[in-house]
Amino acid sequence: MTPEHFRRLALALPDAVEGAHHDHPDFRVRGRIFASLHPGGTAGMVKVPPAEQARLVRAHGAAFAPANGAWGRQGCTTVHLAAVDAAVLRAALAAAWQWAMEALPAKPARVRKGRTRGK
């Protein structure tokens, strides 16, 4: 699995867009991040429900691991690109996309307050 293949799989999901977060690519739907690529090109992340994370780690331990700390407890799951099968990654990305679509409300657009000068 290459970072470009990960990107193509993520962007193949309906309404998925690529953005950037902390200087690395992320993939969003309805304003919510459901996956990202780590710097260096060897790993990515999918944000899945904790029960799905446990299933992925149990079934494909060489390919998936919970992220460190609170992020991992919230479902952020590291994907080791060299160890993951395309079909397994496609299913994990779909689960992450689904969770972002259904379990999380859409983020409203951020509104910046303008400053007025000199009155």
C-alpha positions as CSV (number, residue, x, y, z in Angstrom):
1,M,0.0,0.0,0.0
2,T,1.4,3.4,-0.9
3,P,0.3,6.8,0.3
4,E,-1.2,7.5,-3.1
5,H,-3.2,4.4,-3.1
6,F,-4.5,5.3,0.4
7,R,-5.4,8.7,-0.9
8,R,-7.3,7.2,-3.9
9,L,-9.3,4.9,-1.7
10,A,-10.2,7.7,0.7
11,L,-11.2,10.1,-2.0
12,A,-13.3,7.4,-3.8
13,L,-15.9,7.6,-0.9
14,P,-18.9,9.9,-1.6
15,D,-18.3,13.6,-0.8
16,A,-14.8,12.9,0.6
17,V,-12.4,15.8,0.2
18,E,-8.7,16.2,1.0
19,G,-7.5,18.9,3.3
20,A,-4.6,19.4,5.6
21,H,-4.2,19.2,9.3
22,H,-0.9,19.7,11.3
23,D,1.0,19.8,8.0
24,H,-0.2,16.4,6.7
25,P,-3.1,15.4,4.4
26,D,-6.4,14.5,5.9
27,F,-9.7,13.3,4.4
28,R,-13.0,14.7,5.5
29,V,-16.7,14.3,5.0
30,R,-19.2,16.9,6.3
31,G,-16.3,18.8,7.8
32,R,-15.1,15.8,9.9
33,I,-11.8,14.1,9.5
34,F,-12.2,10.3,8.9
35,A,-8.7,9.5,7.8
36,S,-5.2,11.0,7.4
37,L,-1.8,10.3,6.1
38,H,1.2,10.6,8.4
39,P,4.3,12.5,7.4
40,G,6.9,10.1,6.0
41,G,4.6,7.9,3.9
42,T,4.7,4.8,6.1
43,A,1.5,5.2,8.0
44,G,-2.0,6.7,8.0
45,M,-4.9,6.9,10.3
46,V,-8.6,5.9,10.2
47,K,-11.0,7.1,12.9
48,V,-13.4,4.3,13.5
49,P,-15.8,3.5,16.4
50,P,-13.8,1.9,19.3
51,A,-15.5,-1.5,18.8
52,E,-14.4,-1.5,15.1
53,Q,-10.9,-0.5,16.2
54,A,-10.7,-3.4,18.5
55,R,-11.9,-5.8,15.7
56,L,-9.3,-4.4,13.3
57,V,-6.5,-4.7,15.8
58,R,-7.6,-8.3,16.7
59,A,-8.0,-9.4,13.1
60,H,-5.1,-7.5,11.5
61,G,-2.7,-6.7,14.3
62,A,0.3,-6.1,11.9
63,A,-1.6,-3.5,10.0
64,F,-3.6,-1.6,12.7
65,A,-2.8,-0.2,16.2
66,P,-4.7,2.3,18.4
67,A,-3.1,5.7,18.3
68,N,-1.5,6.8,21.5
69,G,-3.5,8.2,24.5
70,A,-6.9,9.8,24.3
71,W,-6.9,9.8,20.5
72,G,-6.6,6.1,20.4
73,R,-9.4,5.7,23.0
74,Q,-11.6,7.8,20.7
75,G,-11.1,5.4,17.8
76,C,-8.1,7.0,16.0
77,T,-6.3,3.9,14.6
78,T,-2.8,3.9,13.0
79,V,-2.6,2.0,9.7
80,H,0.8,0.6,8.8
81,L,0.7,0.9,5.0
82,A,3.3,-1.8,4.3
83,A,1.2,-4.3,6.2
84,V,-2.3,-3.5,5.1
85,D,-4.3,-5.2,2.3
86,A,-6.2,-3.0,0.0
87,A,-9.5,-4.7,0.6
88,V,-9.1,-4.4,4.4
89,L,-8.1,-0.8,4.2
90,R,-11.1,0.0,1.9
91,A,-13.4,-1.5,4.5
92,A,-11.7,0.4,7.3
93,L,-12.0,3.7,5.4
94,A,-15.6,3.0,4.7
95,A,-16.3,2.3,8.4
96,A,-14.5,5.6,9.3
97,W,-16.4,7.5,6.6
98,Q,-19.7,6.0,7.8
99,W,-19.0,6.9,11.4
100,A,-18.2,10.5,10.4
101,M,-21.4,10.7,8.3
102,E,-23.8,9.2,10.9
103,A,-22.4,9.4,14.4
104,L,-21.1,12.9,14.3
105,P,-23.2,16.0,13.6
106,A,-22.0,18.2,10.7
107,K,-19.6,20.9,11.9
108,P,-21.0,24.3,11.1
109,A,-18.8,26.6,9.0
110,R,-16.5,28.7,11.1
111,V,-17.4,32.4,11.0
112,R,-14.7,34.9,11.7
113,K,-15.6,38.1,13.3
114,G,-14.3,41.1,11.5
115,R,-12.7,43.9,13.4
116,T,-13.7,47.5,12.7
117,R,-11.1,50.2,13.2
118,G,-11.4,53.8,14.2
119,K,-15.0,54.4,15.2
